[in-house]
Amino acid sequence: MSQRQPGEDGKGIYEVNMTPLIDVSLVLVVILLVATPMAFQSSIGVRNLSASGRAAPRLARVERVEVTVLSEDSVRVNRSVVPRAALESVLPPLLAATATRQVVVRCADAVSHGAFVGVLDDAKRCGAAQIAVVGR
């Protein structure tokens, strides 16, 4: 006489294997635990322009300072090219002349992320009330 395997008597196996579900759940919990502090650590506030732009009233004239990061050591402020080191001396008088104290920052493709963030930090230190990052 041979032994019967489970399921040979027609009843079937109806047990759910919970191990993969528990493994995936624990991995998601670990990812959330690691990612949550990173989301709150950034000091750069990001706001979706399309959502806020629809609700904002249209202004007749918006005053702003435009900064384009051309390379690691040169930037264009409005239409004049200045050395990166001189940005902190050029930007405050321009910001004082504007009503909104808004800075719009663009970046060339070859510029490193560190140089770009450095320009954002410089603009914030110089007194920019709002910083907008414009992409291509």
Buried (B, 14 or more C-beta within 10 A) or exposed (E): EEEEEEEEEEEEEEEEEEEEEEEEEEEEEEEEEEEEEEEEEEEEEEEEEEEEEEEEEEEEEEEBBBBBBBEBEBBBBEEEEBEBEEBEEBBBEBBEEBEBBBBBBBBBEEBEEEBBEBBBEBBBEBEBEEBBBEEE
